[in-house]
Amino acid sequence: MENLTPGKISSAFKKALQAGLIRKEDSAVIFYDLTFLKERLSSLSSCFPAGTLHGLAVKACPLSKVMQLTKELGYGVEAASMGEVKLALQLGFDPGMIVYDSPVKTIEELEFALLAGIHLNLDNFSELERVKTLLKKLESKSTIGIRINPQIGEGSIKESSVAGEYSKFGVPLRFKKNELINAFLENDFLSGMHLHVGSQGCPLEMLVEGTGKLYDFMLEVNRLTSESKGYAQVTTFDIGGGLPVSYSKGRQPVPMEAYALALKKRAPLLFSERSLPVPGNPDPGPPLPASGSPLPAPGSPLHDHSIRLITEFGRWTYTNPGWTISRVEYVKHDPGVSTAMLHVGADLFVRECLNPKDWLHEYTLLDGEGNPRTGNSVNPWNLAGPLCFSGDILAKGVSLPGVQEGDHIVIHDTGGYTFSMWSRYNSRFAPRIIGYYNEGESFVVIKEREEIDDIIRFWT
Ligand SMILES: Cc1ncc(COP(=O)(O)O)c(C=O)c1O
């Protein structure tokens, strides 16, 4: 699936202007191509078995209207905090479609999740003990897994790599293998394994290797529990998210299809067609649960093909369908460089401003009416934000046609991990967020631009 082109963005923006959706105060606006998002989602579903729970990472895009859309299409969520869990519940997500992953859950939060029947991925053995104690006093429909670090190395972005020798997340497989085996043998309620290798910067091979390592361990644990308890205890397998996207025209993204195929080759049981007889196994086992149905209960009958897969893709789902546009308020010329002063900077693009070598976008220049500008500028351009520190520069040395005041700069591929990381520093009004279908045939305001009351409420 191609990223959105400057031509498509210009056309949608012109339609939004004509529809009166860009008011004077909308000096910056975030857009989501919701048709594109829906296409992404259906391609995700087509790559994995029908019973897969796709827990889309809320942290990438917690916008209620977008989450509602994904819920209606049958997708679940991966929640990194109790705030995200409660947001999902408030929006009507079935608790069985919520995967709760925080590494610092309190006893109260664990109790809440267990009572609600949310799928829990535990981070460590202390948390496991807490859950064990809680389960002695309460009834729960939750399925429970544990996060395991496959220790296969780090990707190119250190800050978002979590499967190195050391990680603050999960239980390291090589260091704690025996303790992990004992945890499964001693706790019948522990029926899932979870990993996440990293977000962006991890190549396909690394992601597959991480899943492969954990898959082998799952087979070993299931063999041991089959011998001692008579059933395969691990019935859910959560591969996390992390498939990188392309932020630049020059770099080809890794297609989800290629990733799923490589996973299928390395970990075939995760992909077996569970509703069909498997060659060599005339008994097809229990039918595949319908998408959206609760996860299989721990201790379900011993069928190696009754494993339920969970995915947690955030960046891949949301990034490419979103783009941001800012009016150029001022233009400054210095020897060797010119600067376009924009209405978004480090408040919306925290990572880009603080760690520019790892986070680069494509930029397109549109004139005041939304038409692409062409031509060459003498100087390269710095794209500077409105905040009061010198590091508030979104990009340096960008090659653009001559920028004029009143033009618009489009920042491509901003649908994930941008607005969700919005910073309150300098108390700027968070921009209006607009969704559209069919290249701008229809629009929906996803979130209104903030008013002064929103800022006062935050600081009061
Ligand atoms: C546990 C977990 N799952 C899923 C994700 C989503 O990763 P991505 O957005 O790269 O798919 C993250 C991202 O940090 C994560 O920490």
The ligand as a Tripos MOL2 file, in Angstrom:
@<TRIPOS>MOLECULE
LIG
   16    16     1     0     0
SMALL
NO_CHARGES

@<TRIPOS>ATOM
      1 C1          4.0100   -3.7420   24.3620 C.3       1 LIG1
      2 C2          3.8490   -2.9900   23.0980 C.ar      1 LIG1
      3 N1          3.0160   -3.4590   22.1840 N.ar      1 LIG1
      4 C3          2.8080   -2.8090   21.0180 C.ar      1 LIG1
      5 C4          3.4530   -1.6280   20.7380 C.ar      1 LIG1
      6 C5          3.1830   -0.9630   19.4290 C.3       1 LIG1
      7 O1          4.3010   -0.9200   18.6350 O.3       1 LIG1
      8 P1          4.1850   -0.3700   17.1410 P.3       1 LIG1
      9 O2          3.4250    0.8750   17.2250 O.co2     1 LIG1
     10 O3          5.5740   -0.1670   16.6980 O.co2     1 LIG1
     11 O4          3.4780   -1.4090   16.3510 O.co2     1 LIG1
     12 C6          4.3470   -1.0950   21.6680 C.ar      1 LIG1
     13 C7          5.0480    0.1580   21.3700 C.2       1 LIG1
     14 O5          5.7790    0.7130   22.1120 O.2       1 LIG1
     15 C8          4.5530   -1.7910   22.8830 C.ar      1 LIG1
     16 O6          5.3800   -1.3110   23.8060 O.3       1 LIG1
@<TRIPOS>BOND
     1     1     2 1
     2     2     3 ar
     3     2    15 ar
     4     3     4 ar
     5     4     5 ar
     6     5     6 1
     7     5    12 ar
     8     6     7 1
     9     7     8 1
    10     8     9 2
    11     8    10 1
    12     8    11 1
    13    12    13 1
    14    12    15 ar
    15    13    14 2
    16    15    16 1
@<TRIPOS>SUBSTRUCTURE
     1 LIG1         1 GROUP 0 **** ****
